[in-house]
Amino acid sequence: MKNQKDLASREQVEDFYNTFKEHQKQLGINIRHRTIFKNLKQAGLKPNMNVLEIGCGIGTVSHLVLKYLTKGKFVGVDISPESIAHAKKFNAAFKNAEFLVNDMSAFNHSLKFDVVVLPDVLEHIPVEQHANLFAVLKAHTHEKSFVLINIPEPNCLDWARKHQPEKLQIIDQSLSMQDLLNNVYPSDFELFSLQPYSLQFTDPDYISIVLKRKNKKETYTFKSKITLGKENLLSKI
């Protein structure tokens, strides 16, 4: 098998996903997409927020978000022109949606986004490009924005590389949390939550990660005595 770094040119990646869209079309919207959407809502997605989806593919997660996004605006980007063409067609009913061909290396948009979602795409972007990606996201978010990243669990992806290499995509990196955090912190993002979960296996095969902008609070407010009392009682149950 070729070294994945030898396959990382933009043209090769674009060609791969122009073809891969047929596989995505066969799968349709499935439990992985619905889980990502559920995790977005749990992280704080509201119907009036502006959302940026990176690596939107044919617009499957996009479709779930857009059905919920009654007052906000949505921008989906992908490196594959053919995938974007399908995403536009699939989501044509939503007038608040915009789909763009872009690899995020030089993304520019007038909106400041409340939410950024990377649904199983960060592992397909070479790690050496991650620092620039998060610098771009910093420029397009605000202090209360959050970023949701869904990635394969690294150990599970290592297993797949050994036992199911035919199922891997053109670039499929096992991302360490150390590398991820080293690349997000310089752009004023920090880890808010990290939740491994399982879909296809009994052990966790995916991780949902939420990043928030660094928040240097000037003051902290104590909980009331009533609240503390209730929580103390509940902790004994």
N, C-alpha and C positions, 0 to 999 in steps of 0.2 A: 504493500500500500504506500502511496506517495506521502511524503511529509506534508502535513497540512499547511505549513508555512509556504510551501511551494505552490499552493493553490489559492493564495490569498489576494491575487490581483482583483481589482474592481470588476474588470471585464469578465473574468472567470466566475466570480460570485454572482454577477448579474445574470449570466447565461444559465447558471445552475438554478437560480430561483425563477427564472422565466419558465423553465421546465418543471420545477418542483410545484408550481401552482396547480398542476393537474392532480398531484397527490393531495394537495390541500382541498381541492374541489371535491374529490372522492370522499374525504373524511367529513367535510362539512363542519358545522358547529357541534362540538362534543364536550365531554365532561371536563377536559382540560381548559377549554375556553370559558365554560361556565364557572369553573373554580376560580380562574383569574378574575372574572367579573365580580364574583362574590367577595373575593379578597379586596378588590378595589372599593367596594361599598363599605366593607368593614374598616378599611383604612381611612375612610372619610369622604369618598366620592359623593357629591350632591348633584341634583339635576341642573343646577344653574352654573356649574363650573366649566372652565375651558380646559380641554383635555388634549394632550399630544400623545399619540401612539407611535412608537418607533418600531419598525419592522412589522407593519400592519398586515403584510401579505395580501391575501385576497379579501380581507375585510371581515373576518369572522368575529374576533373579539370586538372589533369596531362596531359591528352590527348590534351586539348586546349592549354596548355602552351607549350607542346612539338611540336605542329604544328607550333608555332611561334618561338621556340628556335632553330634557324638554326645553330648557332655557339657555344652556351653555353652548359653546362652540367646540367643534372637534376638528383636529388636523391629524391625518394619518400619513406616515411617510414609509417608503420602502425603496430598496435599491432596484427592484425589478419593475420595469415599465409595464410588462404584461400583467403582473399581479395588481398593480395600481389600476390598470384599465378594468380589471375584473372587480376590484373593490369599489370603484366608482359606480359600475353597473349594479352591483349587489346592493349598494346603499343609496341608490338614486333617489329614493323617496325622502331622504333626510336632507333638508335644505341648509342645515347648519353644519354640514360636513364638507371638508376639503381634503383631497387626497393628492399627494405630491410625490414625484420620483426624487429621492434624495438619500444619500448615504450618511448624512449627519456630520460630515467632515467640515462643511461650510454652510450649515443651515442658518437661515435668517427669516424671521417672521415678525410681523407687527404685534402679535398677541403675546401677552405674558400668561403662561399656563399655570393653572391651579394644580393640575395633576399631570404627571408624565408616567406612562406605562411602557415597559419593555417586556413583552410577553414571549419569553423563550427566544430572545434575540441576542442578548449580550454575549452569550457563549459563542455566537457566530461572528462577532466583531473582534478582530485581533486585539489582544490585551494591550499592545503598545499604542492602540488608538483610544483606549478608554479615558485617559486623562483629558484628552482634547474633547471627547464626547461630553464629559461632565462639565467642562468649562463652557461648552455651548449651552448645556442645560441650565447652568447658573445664569447665563445671560437671558434666558427665556422663561425664568420662573421668578417668584417673589418670596418674601420671608415666610409666608404661610403655606407655600407649595409643598407637595410631597411627591416622591418618586416610588413607584412600585415595580420591582424587578422580579420576574419569575424565571428561574433557571433550573436545569437538571441538577439533582444532588450530585456533587463531584465524584463520590465513590461509586455511585450507580453508573455514571457516565464512563468512568474508568473500566467498570465491568463490561459495559456495552462495547467499548473499544476493543476489548479482548475477545468477547464472545459473540457480538453482533455487529461487526464493523460495517457490514453492508447497510445498516440502518442509520449510520451517521451521515451528517450533511457535510458539505464541502469544507467548512471550518466548524469544528465541534470541540471546543476547549473545556476542560474541567477547571472551573474557576475557583480559586482559593479565596476565602474571605479576606485574607491578608492583602492579596493583590487588589481586590475590589475596594477595600477601605483605604488603601494607600492612594488609590486613584480618585476617590470621591472627596476625601477630606480637604485637599487643596482648593476645591471649588465650593467650600462652605456647606457641604452636605455631611450629615452624620447618620449613623445607624440608629433607627428608631425601633425596629422589630425584625426578627428573623424566625421564620416558622417552617421547619421541614414537614412535608406531608407525603402521603402515598396515594398513587392512582393505579398504576399497573402492577405494582409489587406489594408484598406485605410490609417490606421495609420502605422508608422514605425514598422516593425517586425524584422529588422536586423540592425546591425551596422558594418560599415567598418572602421577599425582603422589602422592607419599607425604609426609605431614606427621607429625612426632613432637613430643612435648612438649619444650620447652627443657630441656636437661640440663647443668647446671653441675657438672661432675665435679670432685671434690676432688683426684683423682690420676689419672695415666695410667701404665699398666704397659707396660714395654718388652717386645717380642717376644724370645723366646730366641734365642741365637746360632745354634742348629740351624735354627730356623724361618727366620730371616733368611738363612742360607746357602742353604737350599732355594729360597727365593723368588728369591734373586739368580741361582741357576743356571737356574731356570725362565724368568726374564726374558730370558735369552740365547737361548732356543730360538725 
